[in-house]
């Protein structure tokens, strides 16, 4: 017998999370970081922080790729691919939240993920940005788990 595979729950709030994220970008007037090296330096700063380690238990480096050929950023098992237009701090934190929440029993943009993204925004952008994201979550019907 083969081992039973866990089916990931449906990603039912994906578009709602994206709409809240876009609202945050709009309110912050988020600007692109520019080079992959700048993005990598920021990701390294987050992942090396005591804050990250205390929540994720990980010290593993997350590699950043330039995302050529992609229309949007994406995260796959220790690597973030991020095209030039998506190199904003909120988008980088969005992808880091995916690296944090890797539980196959949760939806990709489920409440656990949304809570992780909110915590990252609060810690690495600030309380004002977190308040904007919380309000956008409420406006768009995003469920999240408080950290």
C-alpha positions in Angstrom: 0.0 0.0 0.0 1.2 3.5 -0.8 1.1 6.1 1.9 -2.1 8.3 2.1 -1.5 11.7 0.5 -2.9 14.7 2.2 -5.0 16.8 -0.1 -4.4 20.5 0.3 -7.7 22.5 1.0 -9.0 24.6 -1.8 -7.4 28.1 -2.0 -10.8 29.8 -1.6 -9.6 33.2 -0.5 -6.7 33.6 -3.0 -8.2 36.6 -4.9 -9.3 38.2 -1.7 -5.8 38.1 -0.3 -4.4 39.5 -3.5 -7.0 42.3 -3.5 -6.0 43.2 0.1 -2.3 43.1 -0.9 -2.9 45.4 -3.8 -4.8 47.8 -1.5 -1.7 47.8 0.7 0.6 48.5 -2.2 -1.7 51.3 -3.4 -1.9 53.0 0.1 1.9 52.7 0.6 2.6 53.7 -2.9 5.1 50.8 -2.9 8.1 51.3 -5.1 10.2 48.6 -6.7 13.5 47.7 -5.1 15.3 47.3 -8.4 18.0 44.7 -8.4 17.8 41.1 -7.4 20.8 41.7 -5.1 18.8 44.4 -3.2 15.9 42.0 -2.9 18.2 39.2 -1.7 19.8 41.5 0.9 16.3 42.4 2.3 15.3 38.7 2.3 18.6 37.8 4.1 17.9 40.5 6.7 14.4 39.1 7.4 15.5 35.4 7.5 18.5 36.2 9.7 16.4 38.1 12.2 15.7 36.7 15.6 12.1 37.6 14.9 11.9 35.2 11.9 13.8 32.4 13.7 11.6 32.6 16.7 8.5 32.1 14.6 9.7 29.8 11.9 12.4 27.9 13.7 14.5 28.2 10.5 17.9 29.7 9.7 17.8 28.4 6.1 18.7 30.9 3.4 15.9 31.7 0.9 17.3 32.3 -2.5 16.0 35.1 -4.8 15.8 34.7 -8.5 15.1 37.4 -11.1 11.8 36.0 -12.3 12.4 36.4 -16.0 9.5 35.0 -18.0 7.1 35.4 -15.0 4.3 37.8 -14.8 4.1 37.7 -11.0 6.2 36.6 -8.1 6.2 33.1 -6.8 7.8 31.0 -4.1 8.8 27.4 -4.3 10.6 25.6 -1.5 13.4 27.9 -0.5 13.4 30.1 -3.6 11.5 33.3 -4.5 11.2 34.2 -8.2 10.4 37.9 -8.5 10.1 39.9 -11.8 11.3 43.5 -11.8 7.8 45.0 -11.5 6.9 42.9 -8.4 10.0 43.8 -6.3 8.1 45.8 -3.7 8.6 45.1 0.1 4.9 44.0 0.5 5.3 41.5 -2.4 8.6 40.2 -1.0 6.9 39.7 2.4 4.0 38.0 0.7 6.4 35.5 -0.8 8.2 35.1 2.5 4.9 34.3 4.2 4.6 31.4 1.7 8.0 30.2 2.8 7.0 30.4 6.4 3.6 28.6 6.0 4.5 25.3 4.2 1.9 23.1 5.9 0.2 21.0 3.2 -2.9 20.7 5.3 -3.6 24.4 5.0 -4.8 26.4 1.9 -2.1 28.3 0.1 -3.7 31.6 1.0 -5.6 30.4 4.0 -6.0 32.0 7.4 -2.6 30.7 8.6 -0.9 32.3 5.5 -2.8 35.6 5.8 -1.8 35.8 9.5 1.8 35.2 8.7 1.7 37.9 6.0 0.1 40.3 8.4 2.8 39.6 11.0 5.6 40.1 8.5 4.1 43.5 7.4 3.8 44.6 11.0 7.4 43.7 11.8 9.2 44.8 8.7 7.1 47.7 7.4 5.3 48.8 10.6 2.1 49.1 12.6 0.5 51.6 10.3 0.9 49.3 7.3 -0.4 46.4 9.3 -3.5 48.4 10.2 -4.0 49.2 6.5 -3.7 45.5 5.6 -6.1 44.5 8.5 -8.7 46.9 7.1 -8.2 45.6 3.6 -8.6 42.0 4.9 -11.9 43.1 6.5 -13.0 44.9 3.4 -12.3 41.9 1.1 -13.4 39.2 3.5 -10.1 37.7 4.2 -9.9 35.3 7.2 -6.7 35.3 9.2 -5.2 33.8 12.3 -3.6 36.2 14.7 0.0 35.3 15.6 
